[in-house]
């Protein structure tokens, strides 16, 4: 997007991720604003700041109430008529507590080992995912490759 002349802002809660992004941008001679923040709290942007928000496999990393709060923040920072493109994992099976996962709430689990140990994962159905963005007109909502829900919508 920056290569095509768009004004781009990226955010992450990991300083390493932002550092790697900055290195890549510098290598490509591109510019983008990078912000260290956490999507689980109020976003540090003014209302109606962005014409589009893209989030791929990020906002599901919380309990459902927090995911809904993040959806409200996305709604707040997108201009009327602005677009969102958001992906989350598709809930295929009932989550069962076992030695590798802990159920935190309905349809939300946390791995007990590995890179995402302790990190919540809320798993959605397409219908549930559509419902957390009520102020957007859905242009497309589908399950990609049996694994991801993809939402493309325009703010009313």
C-alpha positions as a Markdown table, in Angstrom:
| # | Residue | x | y | z |
|---|---|---|---|---|
| 1 | Unk | 0.0 | 0.0 | 0.0 |
| 2 | Unk | 2.8 | 2.4 | 0.8 |
| 3 | Unk | 4.4 | 1.5 | -2.5 |
| 4 | Unk | 1.2 | 2.7 | -4.2 |
| 5 | Unk | 1.4 | 6.0 | -2.5 |
| 6 | Unk | -1.1 | 5.4 | 0.3 |
| 7 | Unk | -0.5 | 6.8 | 3.8 |
| 8 | Unk | 0.0 | 3.7 | 6.0 |
| 9 | Unk | 0.0 | 3.2 | 9.8 |
| 10 | Unk | 1.0 | -0.1 | 11.3 |
| 11 | Unk | 0.5 | -1.2 | 14.9 |
| 12 | Unk | 1.7 | -4.1 | 17.0 |
| 13 | Unk | 2.2 | -4.8 | 20.7 |
| 14 | Unk | 5.6 | -6.4 | 20.0 |
| 15 | Unk | 8.6 | -4.1 | 19.7 |
| 16 | Unk | 10.4 | -6.8 | 17.8 |
| 17 | Unk | 7.6 | -6.9 | 15.2 |
| 18 | Unk | 7.8 | -3.1 | 14.7 |
| 19 | Unk | 11.6 | -3.2 | 14.5 |
| 20 | Unk | 11.4 | -5.9 | 11.8 |
| 21 | Unk | 8.8 | -3.9 | 9.9 |
| 22 | Unk | 10.9 | -0.8 | 10.1 |
| 23 | Unk | 13.9 | -2.7 | 8.7 |
| 24 | Unk | 11.8 | -4.0 | 5.8 |
| 25 | Unk | 10.4 | -0.5 | 5.1 |
| 26 | Unk | 13.9 | 1.0 | 5.1 |
| 27 | Unk | 15.2 | -1.8 | 2.8 |
| 28 | Unk | 12.3 | -1.1 | 0.4 |
| 29 | Unk | 12.7 | 2.7 | 0.7 |
| 30 | Unk | 9.1 | 3.0 | 1.9 |
| 31 | Unk | 7.5 | 5.0 | 4.7 |
| 32 | Unk | 4.8 | 4.1 | 7.2 |
| 33 | Unk | 4.0 | 5.2 | 10.7 |
| 34 | Unk | 4.5 | 2.5 | 13.2 |
| 35 | Unk | 2.8 | 2.5 | 16.6 |
| 36 | Unk | 3.5 | 0.3 | 19.6 |
| 37 | Unk | 0.1 | -0.4 | 21.2 |
| 38 | Unk | -2.2 | -3.2 | 22.1 |
| 39 | Unk | -5.5 | -3.7 | 20.3 |
| 40 | Unk | -7.1 | -4.8 | 23.5 |
| 41 | Unk | -7.2 | -1.2 | 24.8 |
| 42 | Unk | -8.4 | 2.0 | 23.4 |
| 43 | Unk | -6.5 | 2.7 | 20.2 |
| 44 | Unk | -4.3 | 5.8 | 20.2 |
| 45 | Unk | -5.9 | 7.4 | 17.1 |
| 46 | Unk | -8.6 | 10.1 | 16.7 |
| 47 | Unk | -12.1 | 9.1 | 15.7 |
| 48 | Unk | -12.6 | 8.7 | 11.9 |
| 49 | Unk | -8.8 | 8.7 | 11.3 |
| 50 | Unk | -8.6 | 5.9 | 8.7 |
| 51 | Unk | -10.2 | 5.2 | 5.3 |
| 52 | Unk | -9.5 | 1.5 | 5.8 |
| 53 | Unk | -8.4 | -0.9 | 8.5 |
| 54 | Unk | -6.8 | -4.3 | 7.8 |
| 55 | Unk | -6.4 | -6.9 | 10.5 |
| 56 | Unk | -5.3 | -10.5 | 9.7 |
| 57 | Unk | -5.6 | -13.1 | 12.4 |
| 58 | Unk | -5.2 | -10.7 | 15.3 |
| 59 | Unk | -8.4 | -9.5 | 17.0 |
| 60 | Unk | -9.4 | -13.0 | 18.1 |
| 61 | Unk | -6.6 | -13.1 | 20.6 |
| 62 | Unk | -8.7 | -12.2 | 23.6 |
| 63 | Unk | -11.9 | -13.1 | 25.5 |
| 64 | Unk | -15.0 | -12.3 | 23.6 |
| 65 | Unk | -15.9 | -9.1 | 25.5 |
| 66 | Unk | -12.4 | -7.7 | 24.6 |
| 67 | Unk | -12.8 | -8.7 | 21.0 |
| 68 | Unk | -16.1 | -6.8 | 20.9 |
| 69 | Unk | -14.3 | -3.8 | 22.5 |
| 70 | Unk | -11.7 | -4.0 | 19.7 |
| 71 | Unk | -14.5 | -4.1 | 17.1 |
| 72 | Unk | -15.9 | -0.9 | 18.6 |
| 73 | Unk | -12.5 | 0.8 | 18.5 |
| 74 | Unk | -12.1 | -0.3 | 14.8 |
| 75 | Unk | -15.6 | 1.2 | 14.2 |
| 76 | Unk | -14.5 | 4.4 | 16.0 |
| 77 | Unk | -11.3 | 5.0 | 14.0 |
| 78 | Unk | -12.8 | 4.2 | 10.5 |
| 79 | Unk | -14.3 | 7.1 | 8.5 |
| 80 | Unk | -17.9 | 6.8 | 7.4 |
| 81 | Unk | -17.7 | 5.0 | 4.0 |
| 82 | Unk | -14.4 | 3.6 | 5.1 |
| 83 | Unk | -13.6 | -0.1 | 4.7 |
| 84 | Unk | -12.5 | -3.0 | 6.8 |
| 85 | Unk | -10.8 | -6.2 | 5.8 |
| 86 | Unk | -10.5 | -8.5 | 8.8 |
| 87 | Unk | -9.7 | -12.2 | 9.2 |
| 88 | Unk | -10.1 | -14.6 | 12.2 |
| 89 | Unk | -9.9 | -18.3 | 12.5 |
| 90 | Unk | -13.0 | -20.3 | 11.6 |
| 91 | Unk | -14.5 | -22.4 | 14.4 |
| 92 | Unk | -14.7 | -25.9 | 13.0 |
| 93 | Unk | -15.0 | -28.1 | 16.1 |
| 94 | Unk | -16.1 | -27.8 | 19.7 |
| 95 | Unk | -13.0 | -26.8 | 21.7 |
| 96 | Unk | -12.2 | -29.5 | 24.2 |
| 97 | Unk | -10.0 | -28.9 | 27.2 |
| 98 | Unk | -7.1 | -31.3 | 27.2 |
| 99 | Unk | -3.4 | -31.3 | 28.0 |
| 100 | Unk | -2.7 | -28.9 | 25.2 |
| 101 | Unk | -5.5 | -26.3 | 25.8 |
| 102 | Unk | -7.4 | -24.6 | 28.6 |
| 103 | Unk | -11.0 | -23.5 | 27.9 |
| 104 | Unk | -11.2 | -19.9 | 29.2 |
| 105 | Unk | -14.9 | -19.3 | 28.2 |
| 106 | Unk | -17.3 | -20.6 | 25.5 |
| 107 | Unk | -15.4 | -20.9 | 22.3 |
| 108 | Unk | -12.2 | -19.4 | 23.7 |
| 109 | Unk | -9.2 | -21.4 | 24.6 |
| 110 | Unk | -5.5 | -20.9 | 25.4 |
| 111 | Unk | -2.7 | -23.2 | 24.5 |
| 112 | Unk | -0.7 | -24.6 | 27.4 |
| 113 | Unk | 2.6 | -24.8 | 25.4 |
| 114 | Unk | 4.3 | -23.4 | 22.4 |
| 115 | Unk | 4.7 | -19.8 | 21.0 |
| 116 | Unk | 1.2 | -18.8 | 21.9 |
| 117 | Unk | 1.2 | -20.4 | 25.4 |
| 118 | Unk | -1.5 | -18.7 | 27.5 |
| 119 | Unk | -2.7 | -16.4 | 24.7 |
| 120 | Unk | -6.5 | -16.5 | 24.4 |
| 121 | Unk | -8.0 | -17.6 | 21.0 |
| 122 | Unk | -11.7 | -16.9 | 20.5 |
| 123 | Unk | -13.0 | -19.0 | 17.6 |
| 124 | Unk | -15.9 | -17.6 | 15.5 |
| 125 | Unk | -18.6 | -18.8 | 13.2 |
| 126 | Unk | -19.3 | -16.5 | 10.3 |
| 127 | Unk | -22.6 | -15.4 | 11.8 |
| 128 | Unk | -21.1 | -14.6 | 15.1 |
| 129 | Unk | -18.3 | -12.6 | 13.5 |
| 130 | Unk | -20.7 | -10.6 | 11.4 |
| 131 | Unk | -22.6 | -9.6 | 14.5 |
| 132 | Unk | -19.7 | -7.9 | 16.2 |
| 133 | Unk | -19.6 | -5.3 | 13.3 |
| 134 | Unk | -23.2 | -4.0 | 13.3 |
| 135 | Unk | -22.3 | -0.6 | 11.9 |
| 136 | Unk | -20.7 | -1.9 | 8.8 |
| 137 | Unk | -22.4 | -3.0 | 5.6 |
| 138 | Unk | -21.0 | -6.5 | 4.7 |
| 139 | Unk | -19.7 | -6.6 | 1.2 |
| 140 | Unk | -18.3 | -10.1 | 1.5 |
| 141 | Unk | -18.1 | -12.7 | 4.3 |
| 142 | Unk | -16.7 | -16.1 | 3.6 |
| 143 | Unk | -14.7 | -19.0 | 5.0 |
| 144 | Unk | -11.3 | -19.2 | 3.1 |
| 145 | Unk | -9.7 | -22.6 | 2.8 |
| 146 | Unk | -11.9 | -24.0 | 5.6 |
| 147 | Unk | -9.7 | -22.2 | 8.1 |
| 148 | Unk | -10.3 | -18.4 | 8.1 |
| 149 | Unk | -13.3 | -16.2 | 8.2 |
| 150 | Unk | -12.8 | -13.2 | 5.9 |
| 151 | Unk | -14.9 | -10.1 | 6.3 |
| 152 | Unk | -14.9 | -7.1 | 3.9 |
| 153 | Unk | -17.3 | -4.3 | 4.9 |
| 154 | Unk | -18.0 | -0.6 | 4.6 |
| 155 | Unk | -18.8 | 1.6 | 7.5 |
| 156 | Unk | -22.3 | 3.1 | 7.2 |
